[in-house]
Amino acid sequence: MDVRALQDRMREVTPNGVSREFENQLTREKVLSREIPWEGYQRADLISERELELIRRYDKKSDQIKSEVLEKEPDVYSELFITFVLKISNPETLQYVLTLINDLLIADPRKVDIFLKLALKNPQFPYPAFLRLLNRWEKDWYINKQACSVLAQLLSKDPSPSTEFVIGTFRWMVEQLRKSNALDVHIATSSLQKLLLKDEYREVLLKEGGFALLITLLNQQQQQVAQNFQILYEITYCIWLMSFNDLVANSVSETKLIAILVDTIKTVIKEKIVRLCISTLRNLLDKPNNNEQMIDAGFMRMLVILSNKKWGDEDIIDDLKTLSESLAKNIVVLSTFDTYKKEVVSGKLEWSPVHKSERFWRENNAKFEDNANQLLLSLHGILRAATAEPRDLAIACFDLGEFARYNPRGRSILTQLGIKMDLLRLMSHENPEVKKEALYAVQKMMVKNYEYL
């Protein structure tokens, strides 16, 4: 589905769960209710008589009159607003002017062009004026939010923005993502929702480290007892937009994103957030190692539950069907004995689904005795290898325990081959995962009621 079409579907009602941090903040309505002393600014020579005349025609007028004024003199008013941003230092008036600019851009996104054209007249117009505010008003949340929003709207429509302005804006937003304050994070995520519609900006965020921060934030938010659903939604939305980029989708298996998305589906009750997680997983499907990670995270079991739920969105139903069918094929492929054999012989083991597949061990445990116990000896070699990674040791211990569990002669074979002694040795390993899996393997060799382990 086209990203913009799906974006429109997601724009229903902003999820409930807005924290008090947001409720107590300055609002657009409060700012616009102010009476700005334009005449006083003119008497103090902060604005000219011409500028006073122009703002009087626009300020406190109806939407229709504002639109008509802008249509008559678009270039004049765009320059007027930028001039005010540069001239005025009073924070309340600056908040007011920024709100007027944001309002007109939101009402008609085509008006971005009248601001972009100003660069031909003055290099301070329009980007430097707003970037200057981000670095100057660090403690004024409202000014930062409005200035960042304007920059996002300009960049999202600019066909050839300067790299300097793009990088400057993205680096500032990435710094907000590093902060613990939800309000600072919100400034960045709300603007990124506009910018990440363009694929080139997805790669900028990836390069600047913003994507990794979004993953960390998602993990932190979904684990909280009192979840801030607005922030959680915005973070998930940005990750969903990032998942349309091939570079992101092909490298995501190097992160913990897939497991975090599955956990988010389990823990979050808001349907809009769950839908975004499902759509993101659909985008990541069939990319390197992504399917295996979905299966390993237990997503197949969840798909059964999710598929039986009533959804009003046909696209989500289609996503669930595609995910179910594709992952089912992967389980068949991943659970073959040949695939497993190649992995063991390589000496580099991964926690792929085959290791924990009961069907695999039931159907294939006898094959471990083939060729004079070749596979068992390969696993034993991993246990004895001085250069073996803790993960390889842990998985080898687990697999040997499963062999003992499913093969009727497993315990005696492992003892005869001397494998039991190395398992006992690894019970004292410094790595806790290796120690745990070695202990479980030995227990499987000693008891029959494995379900109690």
C-alpha positions, 0 to 999 in steps of 0.5 A, a space after each residue: 500500500 502507498 505510504 501516503 494512503 496508509 498515512 491517511 488511514 492512520 490519521 483518525 484520532 490521536 490515541 488517548 494516554 496523553 501525560 500530564 506533561 502535555 496537558 499542562 503545556 502552553 497550547 496554540 489557543 492560549 497563544 493566539 488569545 494574546 493581544 500583541 502590542 504591535 503599535 508599541 513595537 512600532 513606536 519603539 522602532 522595532 517594526 516599521 509603519 509599513 510592517 504595522 500596517 501589514 500585520 493589522 490587515 492580517 492579525 485577529 482576522 477570520 480565516 477567509 480574510 487571512 487567505 485573501 490577504 495572503 493571496 494578494 501579497 504572498 511574497 510580502 507577507 512571507 517576508 514580513 513573518 520571517 522579518 518578525 522572527 529575526 527582529 523580535 526577542 520577546 518570547 510571548 510575541 515570538 510564540 505568537 508569530 511562529 503560531 501564525 506561520 504554522 497555522 498558514 502552512 498547515 491550512 495550505 501546504 502550498 504556501 511553503 513555496 512563498 517562504 522558500 522563494 525568499 532565499 533568492 532575496 536574502 540568504 537568512 531566509 527562510 531556514 537560518 531564521 528558524 534554525 537560529 531559534 532552535 539553538 537560542 531558545 533551548 528552554 522554551 518548549 513551545 518556541 522549539 516545537 513551533 520552529 521545528 515544525 516550520 522547518 519540517 514543513 519547509 524541508 518536506 516540500 523543498 525539492 533541493 534543500 541545502 545539505 547544511 540546513 538538512 543536517 542542521 535540522 536532523 542533528 538537532 532533532 536527534 539530540 532531542 531523541 537523546 533526552 529523557 523528557 517526553 516533551 523534547 522527544 515529542 518535538 522531534 517525533 512530531 516533526 519526523 512524521 512529516 519529514 520521513 515521508 521522503 525516502 532520502 530523509 530516512 537515510 539521513 536519520 539512519 546515518 545520524 543515529 536517529 533510527 537506533 534512538 527510536 528503537 531504544 525509545 520504543 523499547 523503553 516506552 512499551 515497558 513502562 507501567 504508565 505508558 504515554 500513548 501519544 509518544 509511543 504512537 509517534 515513535 512507532 509511526 516514525 519507525 513504520 515510516 523508516 521501514 519503507 527504506 530498503 537500507 533500513 529493512 535489510 539491516 534491521 536484523 542487526 538490531 533488536 527492533 523485531 523482538 521489540 515490535 512483537 513485545 509492543 504488540 503483546 503489551 500495548 492495548 491501543 489498536 492504532 499502535 498495534 496496527 502500526 507494529 503489524 504494518 512495520 513487520 509486514 514491511 520487514 518481511 523477507 529481508 535478511 534474517 528478519 523472518 527468522 527473528 519474527 519466528 524466534 520472538 514467538 510471533 507465529 503464536 501471536 498471529 493466530 490470535 491476531 488473525 482471529 480478531 475482528 479488524 475494521 481495516 482490510 489492509 491489516 487483515 491482508 498484512 496478517 495473512 501475508 505474514 502468516 503465509 510467509 512465516 509458515 513457509 520459513 518454518 518449513 525451510 528453517 526446520 530442515 535437517 540439512 540447514 541445521 547440519 550446515 550450521 553445526 558444521 560451520 561452528 557458528 550457531 544462531 538461536 534460529 527457530 530450528 533449535 527449539 522446534 519440538 517437531 525437528 527433534 522428534 523427527 531428526 534425533 536419530 540422524 545425529 547417530 549417522 556417520 559414526 555420530 558425526 553431528 554429535 562430535 561436531 557439537 562436542 568440538 564446539 564445546 572444546 574449542 578455545 575460540 568458541 563464542 559464549 553464544 555458540 557454547 550455549 546453543 551447543 549445550 542446549 542442542 545436546 540436551 535436546 538430543 538426550 531428551 528425545 533420543 532413547 539412547 541419548 544419555 548413554 551415547 553422550 556419556 560414552 562419547 565423553 560429552 557429559 564431562 564437558 557439559 559438567 565443566 561448562 556448568 562453571 563457565 563465567 558466562 551466565 547463559 553458557 552456565 545455564 544451558 550446560 546445567 539444563 543439558 545435564 539435567 536432561 541427561 539425568 531425569 525423565 520428566 523434562 516438562 518440570 525443567 
